[in-house]
Amino acid sequence: MQKVAIIGCGAYMDSGYGCPGEWRCLKAAAGGEGQFEAPSAVTAFIKCECPGRTVVPNVGMAAKLSQIKPDVIYLSSCLANAKPDCPYTSPEQMMALLEAKTGTKVVAGTHDYQ
């Protein structure tokens, strides 16, 4: 089973936009739905805090503490498709930074649920 880490938008989580941390991402991962190619084990769920400076270190710390390096990192759908857009970075910039720093593939989005 593929091991994955999910990064969610802290502003969406904290504001209660239907993102309680995020059951839809977890459902999609468990069922192999949405952007997940097969059922996956979520080894970390990291909250991106504005302005996003701690995302990369937090991904590294999650892998270190759990002693499980994820096979793939997913940007949650609320982070990848945020409207209004994040004022600090684009999903593409975050993906490139994460891939460069971790050497792990990063996927934009987790699910297509409404």
C-alpha positions in Angstrom: 0.0 0.0 0.0 1.3 3.4 -0.9 2.3 5.7 1.9 1.1 9.3 1.5 1.4 12.7 3.2 -1.4 15.3 2.7 -0.9 19.0 3.1 -4.0 21.0 3.9 -4.7 24.7 3.9 -4.7 25.9 7.5 -6.8 28.9 6.7 -9.6 26.7 5.2 -9.3 24.3 8.1 -9.5 27.0 10.8 -12.3 28.9 9.0 -14.6 25.9 8.9 -15.1 25.9 5.1 -16.2 22.3 5.3 -12.7 21.1 6.0 -12.5 19.6 9.5 -9.0 18.3 8.8 -10.1 16.8 6.2 -12.4 13.9 6.1 -12.9 14.0 2.4 -9.1 13.8 1.7 -8.9 10.8 4.1 -11.9 9.1 2.5 -10.4 9.5 -1.0 -7.1 8.1 0.2 -8.6 5.1 1.9 -10.8 4.3 -1.1 -8.3 5.0 -3.8 -10.6 7.7 -5.2 -10.0 11.2 -6.7 -6.3 11.7 -7.3 -5.3 8.5 -5.5 -4.6 5.7 -7.9 -5.2 3.0 -5.2 -6.1 2.8 -1.6 -3.4 4.6 0.3 -2.1 4.8 3.9 -2.0 8.4 5.2 1.2 8.7 7.3 0.9 12.4 7.8 -1.6 15.2 7.5 0.2 18.6 7.6 -1.5 21.9 8.0 0.0 24.7 5.9 0.1 27.9 8.1 0.2 31.3 6.4 2.6 32.4 4.9 3.7 28.8 4.3 7.3 29.0 5.4 7.1 26.0 7.7 5.5 23.5 5.2 8.8 21.9 4.0 10.3 21.6 7.5 7.0 20.2 8.8 6.9 17.6 6.1 10.4 16.6 7.0 9.6 16.5 10.7 6.5 14.4 10.1 8.5 11.8 8.2 11.2 11.9 10.9 8.8 11.5 13.8 6.7 8.8 12.2 9.8 7.1 10.7 7.9 6.7 7.5 8.9 8.6 4.4 5.8 9.1 2.2 5.9 7.7 -1.4 3.8 10.7 -2.6 2.9 14.0 -1.1 -0.6 15.4 -1.9 -1.7 19.0 -1.7 -5.3 18.9 -0.5 -8.0 20.0 -2.9 -8.7 23.0 -0.7 -5.1 24.0 -1.0 -4.6 23.2 -4.7 -7.9 24.8 -5.7 -8.2 27.6 -3.2 -10.5 30.6 -4.2 -9.5 33.2 -3.6 -5.9 32.1 -4.4 -3.3 31.9 -1.7 -1.7 35.3 -1.4 1.7 33.8 -0.6 2.4 31.1 -3.1 0.8 29.1 -5.9 0.3 25.4 -5.8 2.8 25.0 -8.6 5.5 26.9 -6.6 4.7 24.8 -3.5 4.9 21.6 -5.4 8.2 22.5 -7.0 9.7 23.5 -3.6 8.5 20.3 -1.9 9.8 18.1 -4.7 13.2 19.8 -4.8 13.6 19.6 -1.0 12.2 16.1 -0.3 12.8 14.3 -3.6 9.2 13.0 -3.3 6.6 13.3 -6.1 3.9 15.9 -5.2 0.3 15.8 -6.6 -2.1 18.7 -6.7 -5.5 17.8 -5.3 -6.9 14.9 -3.4 -10.6 14.5 -4.3 -13.4 15.8 -6.5 -16.1 15.7 -3.8 -18.4 18.7 -3.5 
